[in-house]
Amino acid sequence: MKKVLCILIPCLIVALILGSCGGGKKESAIEDFNEELKKSGKEIEGKISKEIGSSADINLDISQFGQIGTNLTLPDSFPEHVLPLVDDANIINVNENKENFIVSIIYTTTKRYDEVGKFYEEVFKDVENLNQYQLDNGISMNGNKDDYRINITAVAVDDKTSSVMLDVNYRQLAERNKLKETLISGKSAALPDGYPEDIFPILEGDKVTESRYEEMGDEIYYYLTILSNLSQKDIIKGYEAIWSDIEVGYKSIGSADFQFDGHRGEKYAFSLNGEIRDSEANITEYRLRVLEYKQ
């Protein structure tokens, strides 16, 4: 039922808008139009129940669909450079979910849904693993492009109009930008009290994102989580250079992760391990554990 509603509700909104706009509503009256649309919620609920053949009550909150009107403006979060619109697109719905990094729009066009499909096939021509599905009077496709997860559904509203729904998830891009910002301008988390920074300093430019310590009998453990834009090899090489008098017990560098263990005299032992967090942005996350023996 969820898939049916995802396709049906936009179509019903389109139909309601087209019907409501027959009286010559202008952009200046969008606010009043939205109010009328909210009042039409019960009508939409009834149509949905009828279409899916269900007598169950459907409680449809029209506000969940965001801004509804005609000739709406694309939000800044929508990547038009990655996912363009057809030339006669009339945006009738904009819905942003910033908490989940999703932006969705619905637009109408005089192009047939198969023409819209060919348009987006060209947009996605260099994308691997593009999935396409044929619907009743429509087409659906999804794939990844330039750090965005994209879903496209184009369906025929009538013999003159198609509606196109575009869903874009930009979580990967947002998280990457946050990591970059942390490395460039973010402040490191405070080191735990007592951490032997003079013996185990952190590489210049790397940022501590989490830190803690715990005591167990005669042992004190310091734990750090660190971000770096250095390669795994350079991280290990850097610490070998600035940690004096250490003895390396184990060192391993793989294609995606690394480990570096050893000790310094009889008082300290250390363990360093991490993995590539974002290969495109060259960001590595690693964890440092320093064990200090009380003497």
N, C-alpha and C positions, 0 to 999 in steps of 0.2 A: 504493500500500500504506500509506503514511503516514496518509492520510485514514481508511482503513479501521481502522487501529490506534487512531487518536484516538477513534473512536466505539466500537470493539469493546472495548478494554481497560477503560474505565470500566464498561461493561455487565457484563463478566466479573467485575470487582471487586465490583460490586453483587450479582451473582448469588452470588458466593462468600460475601459478607457475610450475605446473607439465608439462605443455607444453613447457615452456621456459627452464626447466631444462633438457629437453631431450638431449640437446647437450653436456651434461657432465660438467655443470658449477660447480665450486668448491667454497668453503667458501671464499677463497681469492678474488673471483670476485663478492662478494655480492654487493659492492658499484655500480659496473657497472650494475649489475642485477636490483638494485633498480631504476637506471636511466632508464633502458629499460622499467621497469614496469610503471613508471610515463608517459612515452611516449605512453603507451598502454591505457591510460585513455579513449580515444574516443572509442576504441574497447570494453571496458567494458561497457561504457554507451550504446552503441548500443545493446550489449547482454542483458542488463537489460531491455531496451525498448521492445526488441523482446520477452523476457520471460514473461513480465507482460502484453503484448499485448497493449501497449500504444504508441501513436505517439507523445506524449508530449516530449519536450526537457528535458533531464536530465543532469544537470551540476554536474559532479562527480569530486570532488577534491581528487585525490588519496592520497594526503599527510595527509588527515584527518584520515587515517587508521593507522598512526604511522609507526613503523619499519616493513618492509616486506623483507623476505629473506628465508633462510633455516637454520635449526639447530641453531636458535636464543637462546639467554640466557634469562631465566626468570628474570624479574626486582625484585629488593629487596622488592617492595611493594606487590608482589604476594604471598599469604599465602599458599605455597606448603604443609606445615604441616597440613593445614586444607582441602585443595583441591588438592590432588595429581594428577599427570598425568599418563596415562597408560604407560607401560614399553617401548614401541617402539615409543613414541611420538616424532614427528619432528615439533618443533615450527616454524611456518612460518610467524606469525604476532604478534607483541607486541604493544599495544596502551595504554598509560597512560594519564589519565585526572586528574592531581593532584588537580586542583581547585575544582572538584566535587567528589574527593576521589574514583575514579573508575579506575580499571586496567582490561584490556581485553587481552586475547590471543586467537590465533587460532592455532591448531596443526593438523597434519595429522597422521593417524595410519592405519595399515593393518587390524585392528580389524573391524568387522562389527558394525554398529551403535547400534544394539541391545546388542552386547557384551559390548560396551562402556556404554550403559544404565545400564546394570547389575553391571558393575564396580562401577558406581557412586551411584547406589542404596545401595550397600554395604557401601560406604563411608558415606552415609546419613542415615544409618539404625537406628541411635538413634535420628534423627531429627524429631520433630513433625511438622505437617502441610507441608509436602513435596508435592509439586504440580507436577504432571506429565501429559504430553500431547503427544499424538501420532501424528506425522506429516507424510506427504507423504515421504517415504524413510528416515524417521528420527524420533527422539524423543527429547522432550524438558522437562526440569525439573527446578524448582526453589525452594528455601527455605533459611532459616537462620541457620547459624552455627557459634558458637564462635564469635559473634559480627560482622559477615560478612553476607551481603545479596548476594546470589549466584544465577546466572542463567547459565544453561548448555544447549547447543544445539548440538546434534550429528546427522549428515546427511551423507548419502551415496554419494560419489562423482562419483565412478564407482564401478565395481564389485570387485576391489582390494583395494580401498582406501575409508576411511571415514574422514570427517573433523569434528573437535570438537571445538566449540567456548565457552570459559569460560569468564563470566563477573562477576567481584567481586566489590562490593561497601563496602568500609571500613570506611565510614563516622562515624559510631557509635564508632568504636575503636579509630579513630583519635581524636574525640571530648572528649572521655573519657581520653585519654592520655594527652590532653591539660589541662583538668580540674585537673588531678593529678599533672601535672607539675606546674600549678599555685599554688596549695596548698603547694607543697613541696619546690619549689624554686622561685616562682613568688613573685613580690613585690606588696604590697597592694596599691590601689589607694589612693591619698592624701585625707584626710578628709576635708570637706568644712570649709572655714574660719569661726571661731567662734563656731565650734562644741564643745559642753561641754564634752570633752573627760575625764576630771577628774570625772565627774558624771556618764557618760554612756560609760565606756571603752569597747573596743571590746575584745572578748574572745581570749586568747593567741592561736596562730596557725591558727586562721581564717583569711581569706584574703578578703579585701574590693576590689571589682571589679569595682564598679561605685559609684559615690557620687555627690550630688548636694544640693543646698539649695535655698529657695525662701522666700520672705517677703510679707506678706499680712496684711497691717494695723499694728496692734499691735502684730502680730504673725510672728514668724520665724520658718520655717520648714526645717529640715535636713533629707535628704534621703540617705540611704546607701543600696547597694546590696552586699551580703557577701556569700562566699563559706566556707563550713566547712566539716570536716570528722567526726564530732560528731553526735551522734543520736539526734533526735528531743528532746527527753526527757532530754538528757545531755546539750543541748543548753539552754533550759529554766532553768534548774537547775543551770547551770553556771552563767547565768545572774542574777538570784535571789541571788546568792552568792556574786557577785562583784558590783552590783548596790545597794548601801546602801540607806536605808530610803525610799524605793519605796512601793507603795500600789498597789497590783494586782487587776485589775478590772475584767479581764476575762482571762481564760487559757484553751486551748483545744489542745489535742494531738491525732491525728488520725493515721491511718495506713500509710498514705502517706503525710500528711500535718499537720501543727500546727499553733496556734495563741496564742499570749501572749500580753495583753494590760494592761496599768495601768498609774499611775502618781506619781510624786514626789513633794509633797507640792502643792503649787498653781502656781508654775512657769513652771513646766515641765509635759508633758504627752508623753507617748511612745506607739508605736504599733509595734509588731514584728510578722511577718507571713512568712511561707516558706513551701517548699515541697522537697521531695527526688528528686534530679536531676539525680542520677545514683545509683540504688540500688546495682548493682554488685560491684561498686567501693566505696560504702558507702559515697557518696558525697551528701550533702544537700545544697540547695541554699535558703537563706532567705533575707527578706527585713526589714530594721529597719527605722522607722520614728520617729523622736524626734521633738516634738512641744515645742517651748519656747515662753512664753508670756513676752512681754516687760513690764518692770515695772519702 
